[in-house]
Amino acid sequence: MYYWECENSIRPPLIVIAGPTGVGKTAASVRLAKEINGEIVSADSMQIYKYMDIGTAKVTKEEMEGVPHHLIDILEPDEDYDVTRFKEMAKEAVSGILKRGRVPIVCGGTGFYIQALLYDIDFTEEGDREASERIRERYYKEAEELGRRAVHERLLKIDPLSYERIPANNLKRVVRALEFYELHGEPISAHNDREKEKRSRSPYDYRLFALTDDRQRLYDRIDRRVDLMMERGLLNEVRELRKMGIRRDATSMQAIGYRELLRYLDETEQGADTSAEEWRRAGTGLTEPKPMNISETKKLDTAAFCGTEPHGRAASEDSFRNSIVDGIVDEDELLKKAVDDIKKNSRHYAKRQLTWLRREPEVIEINISETGDIADEFKKHLYGNGDIPGGI
């Protein structure tokens, strides 16, 4: 008897299958759904977008094997999608699944989203909309003029925790934290931590599974996956989205794979006629790069291409210089750099996902390399109502 069939099970059941990118969550969730009469709700922040199939590794009709999926392929790429909207849509989907007498299975790697659903966390508070818009506009303009890091530094004085938690590259969340402080007079980190205390009062009787693997094996799989995406036409997919007029600063274009290839396409068109400062500004999505002549190009601010900005936004100085010969861009070199950045950023993302999972108190770890039949392993933890084994 499954735990939700026991007499003392009062709250509605919810199964969550999480884990780092590329670990095999999709196949595992489909396998379990077929065994327990389940339906799947995606907790992926990018698979909800149409026309973004290859780069998001979106589940195909064939891979679904007849299992109903929700929150997949339903939004236009120029629409916003955030944790608040996800929670609203996911709760509706879960409710519908339960009414049909089936078991909801949430599958994805966006930990922020999963937390919001599991613990009914409210990450936002209503305020003066006009004031919010004015504040956001001011900070976005500052980012355009001074760069994202300058805006990020503002967090250090008013909200050190958010400064540490939010990467400088994530301008949307940085601005949200600054906006929240101005509107409510308290750090958004304090608000969020207060909301997270709700975890002990989850509206669901849930089981949270974390699929893991040996780190090097996972990283090798991620690299192969990126190569396969390129072979399947990821670059053309990004080109088509660009032709559709999807802006660089659209939520959908922040996805790993898309932002790196958008930069590549911009670089190959602008070539040596774009200054490092212009690229830094273009990265904010608030202005388009302006052409420069070759003499101006010699004055490039190469500092923008040194080091490692968050998520690989800046190329290395050597890579950039080597890709330009007498003002002519070496497209092959730039494409190789973009693909390498996708792999690197994907590995970093997987590491962050694992870090989040390690913080969850009741997570059930399943190492896929040490497991035979994944469905049997799931069911072993779903029978009865006893203590939940696990811990990463």
N, C-alpha and C positions, 0 to 999 in steps of 0.2 A: 504494500500500500504506500503510495506516495505521500509525502508529508502534508500536502494540502487536502488530502482525502481523510485525514485523521479527524476525529470528533472535536479535538481541542484546537483545531485550526480555525480561527475566527477571521483574521485579516485575509484579504485576497492574495493569492500566490503570485509571485513574480520571480522569474529566473533571469539572471543577467550573465551574459558571457562577454567578458572583457579581455583585454590583453594588448600587447604592442602590435603595431602595424606589421603585417606580413606573417603573423604567427599561424594563421589558419582558422580564424574565428568564424568566417562565413560557412565553410564546409561543416564545421563542428556544430554550428547552430542548426543548420538544415538537417543534419543527421539526428540531433536530439528532437527537433520538432516532429519529425516523422515517427519517432518512437513514442512520444507522449501526447500526440494530438495537439501540437502547438502551432502558434503563429508568431512571426518574427517582427519586432519593431526595431528599426535601425537607430542606433545612437551614434551615427557617423555624421559629423557636421558638414560633409561635402557630398555624400552620395545622394542627398536629397535634391541636388540640382540636375536638371535636364542637360543633355549634350556634353556631360562630363563623365564619360563612361570608363575610358582607359586609365586616366590619371588617378581616379578615385578607386580603381579596382572594383567598380560597381558589380554587384551580383547580377548575373545574366538570367534570363528565363530558364535556360537549361539547368543552371546551377541551383535554381530555386527548387527544382524537382517537384513542382506542384504545391509547395508550401507558401501560403500567403505571406507577403512582405508588406510592411508599412513604412512610410516616411522615406521612400525611395523614388527618385526620379519624378518629383512633383512640382518643384519650384523652378522659375526661370533664373538664369545665371545672374541677372541684374537685381534680384530680390535679396533683401536682407534676411539673415537667419541667425538667431542667437539663442542663448540658453533659455530665455523666457519663452520664446516662441516654441522651441523644442519641447519644453515641459508641458505646455498647453496641448500641443499636438499629440505628444506621446501618451499623456493621461487619457486623452480621448480614444486613442487607438487601443490602449490596454483595456479600457472600460468596454469597448466593443467586443474585444476578444473574449473577455470574461462572460459577457452576456450570451455569446455564442456557445458557451460551455467548453471553451478551449483554453489552453495554457499560454499566457503571454511570455515570450522570450525576448528580452532586450539584448541586442548584439551590437557592439561597437567599441571604439577605443577612445572616445571623447569623455574623459573622466569627469569634467565639469558638468556635462549633460547628465551623466549617469547619477552623480551625486544629487543634482537638482530633483530628479525623478524619485530616487530611492527615499530621500529624506524630506521631500516636499519643501525644498529650500527656496526662499524668495531672494534672488540676488539683486533685486531692484526695488526701489521705492518710488512711488509717484511723487512728482514735484511740479513746479511751474514749467510747463513745456516750452514756453517762449524763452524763459530764463535759461533752460537747459540748452536750447538751440544756440543762444548767444554765447554761452560759455564754450560749447563745443566748437563753434565757428572760430572763436578767438584762439583756442589752442591748436586747431588744425592750421590756421594761418601762421601761427608761431612755428609749427613744425615745418611748414613750407619754407619759411624764411630762414630759420635757424637749424633745422634738422630735428629728427626724432629724439636724439639723445638729449638735446637741450630741454625738451618738454619732459622727458623721463626724469631728468635730474630734479625737477620741481617736486616729484614725489618724495624725495629723500627727506625733506624737512617736515612735510605734513603727514606722511604715511610710509615710514620706513619698511614696514612689512610688505606693502604692495610694491614698493621699489624693488625689493628682493624677489618677490613672486612673479612680477610681470616683466617680461623681456622688453627692452627699449623698442624693439622692432614691432611689438604689438601695440601700435598707436591707438587703435580703437579702445582697448582696455585701459591704456594709460590715461587717455582723455576721459574715459568714464570714471576712473578713480578720482581724478582732479575735479571733475564736474560734481561728483557725489559730495566731496568735501566742501565745495563752495555752497552747495544747496542745503546740506544737512549739518555741517559743522562737526562732523566726526569722520574718521578714516573709514573708507569702504571695507578695509580689512577687518575692522572691529565688527562692522555690521555682518559681514559674511561669516566670520567665526561664530558669531552669536546664532546665526541661522543654522550653521553646521551642527550645533548642539542638538538639533532636532533629530539627528541620526538615531537616537535611542527611541524615537517615537515614529518610526517609519510607518506609513499607512499600509505597507505591504508586508506580507510574510515572505521575505525574499531569500534567495540563495545567490550569492555573488561568486562566480567562477572566474579565475584568472588563468588563461592559457599562457604558458611561458615556454621558454626553450633555452638551451645553453646560449650564452650571449654571442659567441662567434658564429655558431650555426645560424642564429637569427639574423645577424648582420650579413652573412653570406647569402641568405635567402632574400633579404631586402635588396641587395645588389643585383641578384639575378632577376628579381621582379622588375626592377627599374629598366634593366636591359630589355626585358620582354615587352614592357610598356612601349619603349621606343620602337621596337620591331613592329608592334601592332599599330603604330601610327599616332603616338601621343603628340608629336610635334604638329602634325596636321590638325589634330583635335584643337590644339591651342590656337593655331592659325585661324580656324573657323570661328572660334569664340571671339577672336580679335576682329574678324571681319563683321561679326554681328554687332560690334560696337560696345562690347563689354569693357567697362573701364578698369584700369589697373587697380583702382582702390575698391572695387567691388568685393564684397565678402567672399564670393566664390573664387576670386582670383588670388586670394591669400593661401590657397591650398598648395601644399608642396607638389612640385612638378609643374604647376601652371605658372607660378610667379617666376621660377627660374627660366622657363622657356619663353615667357613674355619678355624678360630682360634680354635673352639671346636674340629674339626677333627684333627688338628695338635696337640693339647694338649693331646687328648686321645691316639695318637700314640707315642708322645714323653714322655708324662707323667711327672713324677717328674724329668726326666733326661734332663730337659731344664732349663737353668738359666733365670732369669728375664731379664738380659741384652740381651740374645739371642732372647727372645721374642720381646723385644723392637726393635731390629734390624730386626727381621723377619717381623714386622709390616710395615717396609718400602718397603717390597717386593724386596729388593736388595740382600738378602742373605738368605739361609735356616738355620733353627735352627741346632746347632751342639749338638750331644748327650753328656751328662755328666754322670758321675757315681754318685751313691747315696751319697758318702762322699762329693763330690763337690756340690751336690744339697743342702746340709745343709747350704751352704754359699750363698744361694739365695739372690739376691738383692731385698728384698721384697718391697722396695720403689717403684718399677715399678708397683706394684699391688695395691698401695694405691691411694686414691683420685679418680679423674675422668679425665682422658685424654679426649680430644675431641672425641665425638661419642662413648665413652665407649671402647676405645681400650684396656684399662687395667682393669683387674678384681680387686675387692677389696681384701685387704690382707687377711681378714677373710675368704672370699669365696674361695680364692686359697688354704689357709692352710687347710680348712675343706674338700677340695676335694681330699687331699692326706693323706693317712694313710699308714705309713711304706713304702712310695715310690709307693703305688698303687693308681692309679687315680680313683676317684669316678665319673664314666661317667655320671650317672644320675644328680649329683650335677652340673657338668660342663655344661651339656645340659640345665638344668634349668637356669643357669646363662646366657648362650648364648641367650636363648629365652627372658629372662628379659631384656637383653641388646638391643635386636631387638626392643622390645616394647618401651623402653626408648628412643632409638635413633630415632625411628619413630615419637614419640611425639615431640622430639626436632626439628626434621625436619619440622613437621607440623607448629610448632611455627614460625620457620624461614620463611616458605612460607607465613604465614599470615602477618608477618612483612613486607615482600616485597610488598604484595598487598596493604597494608596501605599506601605505599609511591606513589602508582600510582594515578595520579590526576583525571582520568576520569573513575575510576572503578565503576561498578554497582554491588552492593552487593546483594546477594540473600541468605537469611538464609533458608536452606532446611527444618528446623523444623517448620518454620512459613509460609511455602508455600504449597499451595494445588497442583495444576497441574503445574509442572515445565515448561512444554512447553508453557503454557499460560503466565507464568511469563516472560519467555524469549521474547515471541512475543509482549508483552506489551511494552517492551523497544526497539523493532525493528521496530515498525510502525512509519512512518513519519520521519521527519528530524529535529525535535525540539531539545531542550536542553536535554542533557543526565542526567537523575537523578542518584543519587548514592552517593558514598563516604562512606568509612568505618570508 
